[in-house]
Amino acid sequence: MKGLKKWNHISISESYDTIAISLSDSYEIYRIVQEITANIIKHGKASHINFRLTNKEKQIIIEVLDDGNAFDFFKKLQEAQGMGLKNITSRISQIKAKIVQIPLSTGNRIKIYYDVKDSDCG
């Protein structure tokens, strides 16, 4: 996060609960959030990003909220020339998660719902 703040002049807030998931799924979640963040920086022109990771019993909710240019994730996915949004949805499908965009008048709120698998719990 420090490098992101330094090189892009973006303020970042974050809150995280402790979670236990498989290494492979945590990698996929990392790459999903990384791609969402890259899109916010490249296309959204945001000055602030808020990351939230919440552990709700058998479900983990990853939320990314920004104050940049609003966009329709699923409409852009249909129009996408590049691979970024397609990679996000492919990774979401691979870990059997769900991505939801909550409409805002300014900025964007993306939530990813990941159901914790019994194998994640040990």
N, CA, C and O atoms as CSV, one atom per row, in Angstrom:
chain,resi,resn,atom,element,x,y,z
A,1,MET,N,N,0.809,-1.192,0.000
A,1,MET,CA,C,0.000,0.000,0.000
A,1,MET,C,C,0.860,1.267,0.000
A,1,MET,O,O,0.485,2.275,-0.599
A,2,LYS,N,N,1.997,1.214,0.664
A,2,LYS,CA,C,2.852,2.402,0.731
A,2,LYS,C,C,3.291,2.848,-0.657
A,2,LYS,O,O,3.263,4.040,-0.962
A,3,GLY,N,N,3.696,1.899,-1.502
A,3,GLY,CA,C,4.115,2.224,-2.861
A,3,GLY,C,C,2.973,2.807,-3.674
A,3,GLY,O,O,3.171,3.729,-4.466
A,4,LEU,N,N,1.789,2.273,-3.476
A,4,LEU,CA,C,0.605,2.766,-4.176
A,4,LEU,C,C,0.358,4.227,-3.817
A,4,LEU,O,O,0.084,5.048,-4.693
A,5,LYS,N,N,0.454,4.546,-2.542
A,5,LYS,CA,C,0.249,5.923,-2.084
A,5,LYS,C,C,1.328,6.849,-2.635
A,5,LYS,O,O,1.033,7.941,-3.121
A,6,LYS,N,N,2.573,6.405,-2.555
A,6,LYS,CA,C,3.708,7.247,-2.927
A,6,LYS,C,C,3.707,7.574,-4.413
A,6,LYS,O,O,3.868,8.735,-4.788
A,7,TRP,N,N,3.530,6.579,-5.258
A,7,TRP,CA,C,3.673,6.774,-6.697
A,7,TRP,C,C,2.423,7.322,-7.367
A,7,TRP,O,O,2.508,7.853,-8.474
A,8,ASN,N,N,1.285,7.212,-6.738
A,8,ASN,CA,C,0.045,7.643,-7.382
A,8,ASN,C,C,-0.650,8.799,-6.675
A,8,ASN,O,O,-1.695,9.260,-7.134
A,9,HIS,N,N,-0.097,9.268,-5.580
A,9,HIS,CA,C,-0.673,10.391,-4.835
A,9,HIS,C,C,-2.142,10.140,-4.504
A,9,HIS,O,O,-2.998,11.004,-4.696
A,10,ILE,N,N,-2.405,8.965,-4.014
A,10,ILE,CA,C,-3.752,8.566,-3.635
A,10,ILE,C,C,-3.767,8.333,-2.135
A,10,ILE,O,O,-2.858,7.709,-1.588
A,11,SER,N,N,-4.803,8.835,-1.471
A,11,SER,CA,C,-4.945,8.510,-0.054
A,11,SER,C,C,-5.709,7.189,0.041
A,11,SER,O,O,-6.639,6.927,-0.722
A,12,ILE,N,N,-5.294,6.382,0.983
A,12,ILE,CA,C,-5.868,5.045,1.134
A,12,ILE,C,C,-6.258,4.838,2.583
A,12,ILE,O,O,-5.502,5.165,3.497
A,13,SER,N,N,-7.442,4.292,2.781
A,13,SER,CA,C,-7.831,3.839,4.112
A,13,SER,C,C,-8.144,2.352,3.992
A,13,SER,O,O,-8.576,1.871,2.945
A,14,GLU,N,N,-7.921,1.656,5.063
A,14,GLU,CA,C,-8.097,0.208,5.015
A,14,GLU,C,C,-8.498,-0.321,6.378
A,14,GLU,O,O,-8.076,0.201,7.409
A,15,SER,N,N,-9.310,-1.355,6.372
A,15,SER,CA,C,-9.639,-2.074,7.600
A,15,SER,C,C,-9.757,-3.554,7.245
A,15,SER,O,O,-10.354,-3.925,6.234
A,16,TYR,N,N,-9.180,-4.377,8.095
A,16,TYR,CA,C,-9.101,-5.807,7.808
A,16,TYR,C,C,-9.450,-6.633,9.034
A,16,TYR,O,O,-8.970,-6.361,10.135
A,17,ASP,N,N,-10.280,-7.635,8.840
A,17,ASP,CA,C,-10.487,-8.672,9.841
A,17,ASP,C,C,-9.504,-9.794,9.547
A,17,ASP,O,O,-9.003,-9.909,8.428
A,18,THR,N,N,-9.229,-10.613,10.538
A,18,THR,CA,C,-8.398,-11.796,10.342
A,18,THR,C,C,-9.225,-12.851,9.610
A,18,THR,O,O,-10.382,-13.098,9.948
A,19,ILE,N,N,-8.614,-13.463,8.608
A,19,ILE,CA,C,-9.315,-14.496,7.843
A,19,ILE,C,C,-8.415,-15.716,7.678
A,19,ILE,O,O,-7.193,-15.630,7.797
A,20,ALA,N,N,-9.047,-16.848,7.402
A,20,ALA,CA,C,-8.308,-18.079,7.113
A,20,ALA,C,C,-8.908,-18.696,5.853
A,20,ALA,O,O,-10.011,-19.242,5.873
A,21,ILE,N,N,-8.158,-18.597,4.760
A,21,ILE,CA,C,-8.586,-19.210,3.502
A,21,ILE,C,C,-7.377,-19.873,2.855
A,21,ILE,O,O,-6.238,-19.660,3.268
A,22,SER,N,N,-7.643,-20.672,1.844
A,22,SER,CA,C,-6.554,-21.385,1.178
A,22,SER,C,C,-5.589,-20.399,0.526
A,22,SER,O,O,-5.969,-19.289,0.152
A,23,LEU,N,N,-4.356,-20.821,0.399
A,23,LEU,CA,C,-3.331,-19.991,-0.230
A,23,LEU,C,C,-3.705,-19.672,-1.679
A,23,LEU,O,O,-3.517,-18.544,-2.135
A,24,SER,N,N,-4.231,-20.656,-2.397
A,24,SER,CA,C,-4.583,-20.422,-3.801
A,24,SER,C,C,-5.725,-19.415,-3.933
A,24,SER,O,O,-5.687,-18.558,-4.817
A,25,ASP,N,N,-6.740,-19.501,-3.071
A,25,ASP,CA,C,-7.840,-18.535,-3.133
A,25,ASP,C,C,-7.388,-17.156,-2.673
A,25,ASP,O,O,-7.834,-16.147,-3.220
A,26,SER,N,N,-6.511,-17.096,-1.678
A,26,SER,CA,C,-6.012,-15.784,-1.236
A,26,SER,C,C,-5.216,-15.115,-2.353
A,26,SER,O,O,-5.272,-13.895,-2.507
A,27,TYR,N,N,-4.482,-15.897,-3.127
A,27,TYR,CA,C,-3.753,-15.352,-4.274
A,27,TYR,C,C,-4.730,-14.781,-5.303
A,27,TYR,O,O,-4.514,-13.688,-5.826
A,28,GLU,N,N,-5.795,-15.515,-5.591
A,28,GLU,CA,C,-6.788,-15.047,-6.566
A,28,GLU,C,C,-7.445,-13.754,-6.083
A,28,GLU,O,O,-7.641,-12.827,-6.869
A,29,ILE,N,N,-7.783,-13.688,-4.804
A,29,ILE,CA,C,-8.383,-12.473,-4.245
A,29,ILE,C,C,-7.404,-11.312,-4.345
A,29,ILE,O,O,-7.794,-10.201,-4.703
A,30,TYR,N,N,-6.151,-11.558,-4.036
A,30,TYR,CA,C,-5.119,-10.525,-4.165
A,30,TYR,C,C,-5.081,-9.980,-5.593
A,30,TYR,O,O,-5.060,-8.766,-5.798
A,31,ARG,N,N,-5.072,-10.877,-6.574
A,31,ARG,CA,C,-4.997,-10.453,-7.978
A,31,ARG,C,C,-6.270,-9.712,-8.416
A,31,ARG,O,O,-6.193,-8.781,-9.217
A,32,ILE,N,N,-7.418,-10.110,-7.907
A,32,ILE,CA,C,-8.675,-9.414,-8.208
A,32,ILE,C,C,-8.608,-7.978,-7.696
A,32,ILE,O,O,-8.893,-7.033,-8.432
A,33,VAL,N,N,-8.229,-7.823,-6.431
A,33,VAL,CA,C,-8.144,-6.484,-5.831
A,33,VAL,C,C,-7.065,-5.660,-6.526
A,33,VAL,O,O,-7.232,-4.456,-6.720
A,34,GLN,N,N,-5.973,-6.295,-6.898
A,34,GLN,CA,C,-4.903,-5.600,-7.618
A,34,GLN,C,C,-5.420,-5.040,-8.952
A,34,GLN,O,O,-5.123,-3.896,-9.295
A,35,GLU,N,N,-6.175,-5.823,-9.690
A,35,GLU,CA,C,-6.705,-5.374,-10.983
A,35,GLU,C,C,-7.762,-4.286,-10.809
A,35,GLU,O,O,-7.786,-3.320,-11.573
A,36,ILE,N,N,-8.626,-4.431,-9.820
A,36,ILE,CA,C,-9.616,-3.385,-9.538
A,36,ILE,C,C,-8.903,-2.078,-9.211
A,36,ILE,O,O,-9.288,-1.015,-9.699
A,37,THR,N,N,-7.863,-2.160,-8.384
A,37,THR,CA,C,-7.093,-0.970,-8.002
A,37,THR,C,C,-6.410,-0.347,-9.213
A,37,THR,O,O,-6.406,0.875,-9.358
A,38,ALA,N,N,-5.837,-1.163,-10.073
A,38,ALA,CA,C,-5.190,-0.650,-11.287
A,38,ALA,C,C,-6.193,0.099,-12.161
A,38,ALA,O,O,-5.865,1.138,-12.732
A,39,ASN,N,N,-7.412,-0.425,-12.267
A,39,ASN,CA,C,-8.445,0.246,-13.059
A,39,ASN,C,C,-8.875,1.568,-12.432
A,39,ASN,O,O,-9.127,2.545,-13.138
A,40,ILE,N,N,-8.956,1.592,-11.106
A,40,ILE,CA,C,-9.301,2.836,-10.410
A,40,ILE,C,C,-8.261,3.906,-10.717
A,40,ILE,O,O,-8.606,5.051,-11.009
A,41,ILE,N,N,-6.996,3.530,-10.650
A,41,ILE,CA,C,-5.908,4.482,-10.889
A,41,ILE,C,C,-5.866,4.907,-12.355
A,41,ILE,O,O,-5.753,6.093,-12.665
A,42,LYS,N,N,-5.959,3.932,-13.246
A,42,LYS,CA,C,-5.799,4.206,-14.681
A,42,LYS,C,C,-6.994,4.943,-15.291
A,42,LYS,O,O,-6.819,5.873,-16.079
A,43,HIS,N,N,-8.197,4.528,-14.927
A,43,HIS,CA,C,-9.391,5.059,-15.581
A,43,HIS,C,C,-10.244,5.953,-14.680
A,43,HIS,O,O,-10.918,6.862,-15.164
A,44,GLY,N,N,-10.216,5.699,-13.385
A,44,GLY,CA,C,-11.136,6.371,-12.479
A,44,GLY,C,C,-10.702,7.724,-11.980
A,44,GLY,O,O,-11.529,8.529,-11.552
A,45,LYS,N,N,-9.392,7.984,-12.032
A,45,LYS,CA,C,-8.857,9.268,-11.560
A,45,LYS,C,C,-9.254,9.551,-10.106
A,45,LYS,O,O,-9.546,10.692,-9.747
A,46,ALA,N,N,-9.261,8.518,-9.289
A,46,ALA,CA,C,-9.646,8.667,-7.886
A,46,ALA,C,C,-8.529,9.319,-7.079
A,46,ALA,O,O,-7.349,9.189,-7.407
A,47,SER,N,N,-8.918,10.013,-6.029
A,47,SER,CA,C,-7.935,10.572,-5.098
A,47,SER,C,C,-7.936,9.806,-3.783
A,47,SER,O,O,-7.020,9.956,-2.974
A,48,HIS,N,N,-8.974,8.977,-3.565
A,48,HIS,CA,C,-9.046,8.180,-2.334
A,48,HIS,C,C,-9.636,6.805,-2.640
A,48,HIS,O,O,-10.594,6.678,-3.403
A,49,ILE,N,N,-9.047,5.788,-2.033
A,49,ILE,CA,C,-9.556,4.418,-2.134
A,49,ILE,C,C,-9.674,3.869,-0.720
A,49,ILE,O,O,-8.766,4.028,0.096
A,50,ASN,N,N,-10.795,3.224,-0.439
A,50,ASN,CA,C,-11.017,2.587,0.854
A,50,ASN,C,C,-11.141,1.081,0.620
A,50,ASN,O,O,-11.988,0.635,-0.154
A,51,PHE,N,N,-10.300,0.310,1.287
A,51,PHE,CA,C,-10.340,-1.150,1.215
A,51,PHE,C,C,-10.887,-1.668,2.538
A,51,PHE,O,O,-10.468,-1.226,3.608
A,52,ARG,N,N,-11.826,-2.609,2.459
A,52,ARG,CA,C,-12.383,-3.197,3.666
A,52,ARG,C,C,-12.493,-4.709,3.475
A,52,ARG,O,O,-13.016,-5.174,2.462
A,53,LEU,N,N,-12.008,-5.461,4.431
A,53,LEU,CA,C,-12.084,-6.921,4.406
A,53,LEU,C,C,-12.794,-7.337,5.686
A,53,LEU,O,O,-12.280,-7.128,6.785
A,54,THR,N,N,-13.981,-7.928,5.541
A,54,THR,CA,C,-14.808,-8.269,6.689
A,54,THR,C,C,-15.054,-9.770,6.717
A,54,THR,O,O,-15.379,-10.375,5.696
A,55,ASN,N,N,-14.896,-10.362,7.888
A,55,ASN,CA,C,-15.133,-11.789,8.083
A,55,ASN,C,C,-16.475,-11.955,8.785
A,55,ASN,O,O,-16.609,-11.624,9.964
A,56,LYS,N,N,-17.467,-12.466,8.065
A,56,LYS,CA,C,-18.817,-12.683,8.599
A,56,LYS,C,C,-19.081,-14.183,8.657
A,56,LYS,O,O,-19.597,-14.759,7.699
A,57,GLU,N,N,-18.738,-14.808,9.756
A,57,GLU,CA,C,-18.896,-16.244,9.974
A,57,GLU,C,C,-18.377,-17.076,8.809
A,57,GLU,O,O,-17.180,-17.357,8.751
A,58,LYS,N,N,-19.229,-17.471,7.891
A,58,LYS,CA,C,-18.821,-18.335,6.774
A,58,LYS,C,C,-18.668,-17.564,5.466
A,58,LYS,O,O,-18.629,-18.160,4.389
A,59,GLN,N,N,-18.580,-16.236,5.564
A,59,GLN,CA,C,-18.441,-15.432,4.347
A,59,GLN,C,C,-17.463,-14.287,4.587
A,59,GLN,O,O,-17.474,-13.638,5.634
A,60,ILE,N,N,-16.629,-14.064,3.595
A,60,ILE,CA,C,-15.693,-12.943,3.623
A,60,ILE,C,C,-16.182,-11.933,2.590
A,60,ILE,O,O,-16.506,-12.287,1.457
A,61,ILE,N,N,-16.227,-10.680,3.004
A,61,ILE,CA,C,-16.657,-9.606,2.106
A,61,ILE,C,C,-15.476,-8.675,1.890
A,61,ILE,O,O,-14.924,-8.118,2.839
A,62,ILE,N,N,-15.099,-8.516,0.638
A,62,ILE,CA,C,-14.023,-7.602,0.255
A,62,ILE,C,C,-14.700,-6.421,-0.421
A,62,ILE,O,O,-15.417,-6.586,-1.408
A,63,GLU,N,N,-14.469,-5.229,0.115
A,63,GLU,CA,C,-15.099,-4.035,-0.441
A,63,GLU,C,C,-14.031,-3.043,-0.869
A,63,GLU,O,O,-13.083,-2.772,-0.132
A,64,VAL,N,N,-14.199,-2.508,-2.069
A,64,VAL,CA,C,-13.308,-1.466,-2.584
A,64,VAL,C,C,-14.200,-0.285,-2.957
A,64,VAL,O,O,-15.090,-0.400,-3.799
A,65,LEU,N,N,-13.943,0.848,-2.313
A,65,LEU,CA,C,-14.729,2.058,-2.520
A,65,LEU,C,C,-13.790,3.171,-2.954
A,65,LEU,O,O,-12.748,3.382,-2.334
A,66,ASP,N,N,-14.155,3.893,-4.026
A,66,ASP,CA,C,-13.303,5.000,-4.477
A,66,ASP,C,C,-14.143,6.232,-4.777
A,66,ASP,O,O,-15.367,6.161,-4.885
A,67,ASP,N,N,-13.453,7.372,-4.910
A,67,ASP,CA,C,-14.138,8.634,-5.199
A,67,ASP,C,C,-13.873,9.110,-6.627
A,67,ASP,O,O,-13.993,10.301,-6.916
A,68,GLY,N,N,-13.522,8.207,-7.499
A,68,GLY,CA,C,-13.198,8.565,-8.886
A,68,GLY,C,C,-14.419,8.616,-9.783
A,68,GLY,O,O,-15.553,8.714,-9.314
A,69,ASN,N,N,-14.168,8.547,-11.078
A,69,ASN,CA,C,-15.243,8.567,-12.070
A,69,ASN,C,C,-16.093,7.307,-11.943
A,69,ASN,O,O,-15.573,6.192,-11.940
A,70,ALA,N,N,-17.398,7.497,-11.841
A,70,ALA,CA,C,-18.311,6.357,-11.741
A,70,ALA,C,C,-18.342,5.603,-13.071
A,70,ALA,O,O,-18.244,6.207,-14.139
A,71,PHE,N,N,-18.477,4.293,-12.995
A,71,PHE,CA,C,-18.606,3.474,-14.201
A,71,PHE,C,C,-19.453,2.257,-13.890
A,71,PHE,O,O,-19.597,1.875,-12.729
A,72,ASP,N,N,-20.009,1.651,-14.915
A,72,ASP,CA,C,-20.815,0.444,-14.782
A,72,ASP,C,C,-19.925,-0.755,-15.095
A,72,ASP,O,O,-19.597,-1.003,-16.255
A,73,PHE,N,N,-19.535,-1.495,-14.062
A,73,PHE,CA,C,-18.602,-2.616,-14.202
A,73,PHE,C,C,-19.074,-3.603,-15.264
A,73,PHE,O,O,-18.301,-3.989,-16.141
A,74,PHE,N,N,-20.331,-4.011,-15.189
A,74,PHE,CA,C,-20.816,-5.069,-16.070
A,74,PHE,C,C,-21.020,-4.575,-17.503
A,74,PHE,O,O,-20.854,-5.344,-18.450
A,75,LYS,N,N,-21.376,-3.310,-17.666
A,75,LYS,CA,C,-21.463,-2.739,-19.017
A,75,LYS,C,C,-20.071,-2.658,-19.631
A,75,LYS,O,O,-19.880,-3.017,-20.793
A,76,LYS,N,N,-19.098,-2.186,-18.853
A,76,LYS,CA,C,-17.718,-2.088,-19.344
A,76,LYS,C,C,-17.157,-3.472,-19.661
A,76,LYS,O,O,-16.367,-3.627,-20.593
A,77,LEU,N,N,-17.562,-4.471,-18.891
A,77,LEU,CA,C,-17.112,-5.843,-19.141
A,77,LEU,C,C,-17.548,-6.299,-20.535
A,77,LEU,O,O,-16.783,-6.952,-21.244
A,78,GLN,N,N,-18.776,-5.954,-20.925
A,78,GLN,CA,C,-19.282,-6.333,-22.247
A,78,GLN,C,C,-18.536,-5.612,-23.366
A,78,GLN,O,O,-18.381,-6.149,-24.463
A,79,GLU,N,N,-18.073,-4.386,-23.081
A,79,GLU,CA,C,-17.381,-3.574,-24.086
A,79,GLU,C,C,-15.866,-3.757,-24.054
A,79,GLU,O,O,-15.156,-3.232,-24.911
A,80,ALA,N,N,-15.379,-4.493,-23.079
A,80,ALA,CA,C,-13.938,-4.545,-22.789
A,80,ALA,C,C,-13.102,-4.995,-23.983
A,80,ALA,O,O,-13.367,-6.026,-24.602
A,81,GLN,N,N,-12.093,-4.198,-24.283
A,81,GLN,CA,C,-11.107,-4.539,-25.305
A,81,GLN,C,C,-9.933,-5.290,-24.668
A,81,GLN,O,O,-9.371,-6.209,-25.263
A,82,GLY,N,N,-9.581,-4.884,-23.459
A,82,GLY,CA,C,-8.454,-5.497,-22.759
A,82,GLY,C,C,-8.890,-6.704,-21.951
A,82,GLY,O,O,-10.038,-7.142,-22.025
A,83,MET,N,N,-7.963,-7.228,-21.188
A,83,MET,CA,C,-8.209,-8.449,-20.422
A,83,MET,C,C,-8.483,-8.204,-18.941
A,83,MET,O,O,-8.859,-9.137,-18.232
A,84,GLY,N,N,-8.306,-6.978,-18.454
A,84,GLY,CA,C,-8.413,-6.704,-17.025
A,84,GLY,C,C,-9.727,-7.122,-16.396
A,84,GLY,O,O,-9.733,-7.907,-15.447
A,85,LEU,N,N,-10.847,-6.610,-16.908
A,85,LEU,CA,C,-12.152,-6.943,-16.341
A,85,LEU,C,C,-12.488,-8.413,-16.562
A,85,LEU,O,O,-13.099,-9.051,-15.705
A,86,LYS,N,N,-12.092,-8.943,-17.702
A,86,LYS,CA,C,-12.325,-10.368,-17.978
A,86,LYS,C,C,-11.544,-11.240,-17.002
A,86,LYS,O,O,-12.047,-12.268,-16.548
A,87,ASN,N,N,-10.315,-10.834,-16.677
A,87,ASN,CA,C,-9.522,-11.574,-15.696
A,87,ASN,C,C,-10.170,-11.533,-14.320
A,87,ASN,O,O,-10.159,-12.527,-13.594
A,88,ILE,N,N,-10.735,-10.379,-13.961
A,88,ILE,CA,C,-11.420,-10.266,-12.673
A,88,ILE,C,C,-12.561,-11.271,-12.604
A,88,ILE,O,O,-12.655,-12.035,-11.643
A,89,THR,N,N,-13.429,-11.279,-13.613
A,89,THR,CA,C,-14.584,-12.180,-13.573
A,89,THR,C,C,-14.170,-13.647,-13.672
A,89,THR,O,O,-14.821,-14.513,-13.088
A,90,SER,N,N,-13.108,-13.929,-14.397
A,90,SER,CA,C,-12.604,-15.296,-14.477
A,90,SER,C,C,-12.107,-15.778,-13.111
A,90,SER,O,O,-12.395,-16.901,-12.698
A,91,ARG,N,N,-11.367,-14.928,-12.424
A,91,ARG,CA,C,-10.857,-15.288,-11.094
A,91,ARG,C,C,-11.999,-15.410,-10.082
A,91,ARG,O,O,-11.980,-16.289,-9.221
A,92,ILE,N,N,-12.992,-14.525,-10.190
A,92,ILE,CA,C,-14.169,-14.590,-9.318
A,92,ILE,C,C,-14.849,-15.949,-9.490
A,92,ILE,O,O,-15.201,-16.607,-8.511
A,93,SER,N,N,-15.026,-16.354,-10.730
A,93,SER,CA,C,-15.650,-17.636,-11.038
A,93,SER,C,C,-14.816,-18.803,-10.511
A,93,SER,O,O,-15.354,-19.773,-9.977
A,94,GLN,N,N,-13.513,-18.698,-10.666
A,94,GLN,CA,C,-12.607,-19.773,-10.254
A,94,GLN,C,C,-12.701,-20.068,-8.756
A,94,GLN,O,O,-12.626,-21.226,-8.345
A,95,ILE,N,N,-12.866,-19.024,-7.945
A,95,ILE,CA,C,-12.939,-19.238,-6.490
A,95,ILE,C,C,-14.385,-19.304,-6.000
A,95,ILE,O,O,-14.645,-19.348,-4.798
A,96,LYS,N,N,-15.324,-19.311,-6.955
A,96,LYS,CA,C,-16.754,-19.415,-6.652
A,96,LYS,C,C,-17.232,-18.270,-5.755
A,96,LYS,O,O,-17.990,-18.476,-4.807
A,97,ALA,N,N,-16.778,-17.083,-6.073
A,97,ALA,CA,C,-17.194,-15.882,-5.351
A,97,ALA,C,C,-18.229,-15.142,-6.191
A,97,ALA,O,O,-18.599,-15.587,-7.278
A,98,LYS,N,N,-18.686,-14.019,-5.677
A,98,LYS,CA,C,-19.675,-13.199,-6.378
A,98,LYS,C,C,-19.211,-11.753,-6.306
A,98,LYS,O,O,-18.776,-11.293,-5.251
A,99,ILE,N,N,-19.300,-11.035,-7.416
A,99,ILE,CA,C,-18.935,-9.621,-7.445
A,99,ILE,C,C,-20.198,-8.801,-7.681
A,99,ILE,O,O,-21.024,-9.128,-8.533
A,100,VAL,N,N,-20.326,-7.727,-6.905
A,100,VAL,CA,C,-21.488,-6.853,-6.982
A,100,VAL,C,C,-20.993,-5.419,-7.021
A,100,VAL,O,O,-20.068,-5.052,-6.295
A,101,GLN,N,N,-21.611,-4.611,-7.870
A,101,GLN,CA,C,-21.314,-3.181,-7.870
A,101,GLN,C,C,-22.529,-2.460,-7.323
A,101,GLN,O,O,-23.647,-2.654,-7.799
A,102,ILE,N,N,-22.302,-1.624,-6.317
A,102,ILE,CA,C,-23.363,-0.820,-5.734
A,102,ILE,C,C,-23.306,0.554,-6.403
A,102,ILE,O,O,-22.292,1.244,-6.299
A,103,PRO,N,N,-24.384,0.963,-7.090
A,103,PRO,CA,C,-24.363,2.243,-7.810
A,103,PRO,C,C,-24.194,3.435,-6.865
A,103,PRO,O,O,-24.826,3.502,-5.811
A,104,LEU,N,N,-23.344,4.357,-7.257
A,104,LEU,CA,C,-23.121,5.604,-6.533
A,104,LEU,C,C,-23.185,6.752,-7.533
A,104,LEU,O,O,-22.919,6.560,-8.720
A,105,SER,N,N,-23.537,7.939,-7.060
A,105,SER,CA,C,-23.566,9.092,-7.967
A,105,SER,C,C,-22.151,9.532,-8.326
A,105,SER,O,O,-21.902,9.980,-9.445
A,106,THR,N,N,-21.235,9.407,-7.389
A,106,THR,CA,C,-19.817,9.659,-7.682
A,106,THR,C,C,-19.005,8.524,-7.089
A,106,THR,O,O,-19.311,8.026,-6.006
A,107,GLY,N,N,-17.989,8.126,-7.792
A,107,GLY,CA,C,-17.152,7.037,-7.315
A,107,GLY,C,C,-17.770,5.679,-7.587
A,107,GLY,O,O,-18.750,5.552,-8.321
A,108,ASN,N,N,-17.173,4.673,-6.978
A,108,ASN,CA,C,-17.588,3.293,-7.210
A,108,ASN,C,C,-17.484,2.501,-5.921
A,108,ASN,O,O,-16.617,2.759,-5.087
A,109,ARG,N,N,-18.377,1.536,-5.767
A,109,ARG,CA,C,-18.301,0.596,-4.652
A,109,ARG,C,C,-18.456,-0.802,-5.237
A,109,ARG,O,O,-19.494,-1.149,-5.799
A,110,ILE,N,N,-17.407,-1.587,-5.092
A,110,ILE,CA,C,-17.400,-2.972,-5.558
A,110,ILE,C,C,-17.295,-3.866,-4.328
A,110,ILE,O,O,-16.457,-3.641,-3.456
A,111,LYS,N,N,-18.153,-4.881,-4.266
A,111,LYS,CA,C,-18.081,-5.857,-3.179
A,111,LYS,C,C,-17.893,-7.244,-3.780
A,111,LYS,O,O,-18.515,-7.601,-4.781
A,112,ILE,N,N,-17.031,-8.005,-3.148
A,112,ILE,CA,C,-16.797,-9.391,-3.534
A,112,ILE,C,C,-17.200,-10.249,-2.347
A,112,ILE,O,O,-16.719,-10.051,-1.232
A,113,TYR,N,N,-18.086,-11.202,-2.595
A,113,TYR,CA,C,-18.557,-12.110,-1.556
A,113,TYR,C,C,-17.926,-13.477,-1.793
A,113,TYR,O,O,-18.124,-14.099,-2.837
A,114,TYR,N,N,-17.172,-13.923,-0.815
A,114,TYR,CA,C,-16.460,-15.201,-0.905
A,114,TYR,C,C,-16.954,-16.095,0.230
A,114,TYR,O,O,-16.769,-15.772,1.403
A,115,ASP,N,N,-17.576,-17.208,-0.116
A,115,ASP,CA,C,-18.031,-18.158,0.896
A,115,ASP,C,C,-16.859,-19.014,1.341
A,115,ASP,O,O,-16.191,-19.652,0.527
A,116,VAL,N,N,-16.621,-19.016,2.645
A,116,VAL,CA,C,-15.518,-19.797,3.203
A,116,VAL,C,C,-15.846,-21.277,3.050
A,116,VAL,O,O,-16.931,-21.730,3.415
A,117,LYS,N,N,-14.901,-22.010,2.509
A,117,LYS,CA,C,-15.071,-23.446,2.304
A,117,LYS,C,C,-14.613,-24.191,3.556
A,117,LYS,O,O,-13.755,-23.704,4.292
A,118,ASP,N,N,-15.181,-25.364,3.795
A,118,ASP,CA,C,-14.774,-26.155,4.962
A,118,ASP,C,C,-13.280,-26.429,4.951
A,118,ASP,O,O,-12.649,-26.469,6.007
A,119,SER,N,N,-12.709,-26.617,3.771
A,119,SER,CA,C,-11.271,-26.887,3.661
A,119,SER,C,C,-10.435,-25.670,4.049
A,119,SER,O,O,-9.261,-25.818,4.388
A,120,ASP,N,N,-11.024,-24.454,4.004
A,120,ASP,CA,C,-10.306,-23.243,4.405
A,120,ASP,C,C,-10.114,-23.182,5.917
A,120,ASP,O,O,-9.173,-22.556,6.406
A,121,CYS,N,N,-11.002,-23.829,6.646
A,121,CYS,CA,C,-11.011,-23.704,8.105
A,121,CYS,C,C,-10.026,-24.633,8.794
A,121,CYS,O,O,-9.905,-24.609,10.019
A,122,GLY,N,N,-9.347,-25.420,8.050
A,122,GLY,CA,C,-8.341,-26.270,8.665
A,122,GLY,C,C,-8.762,-27.664,8.612
A,122,GLY,O,O,-8.043,-28.544,9.084
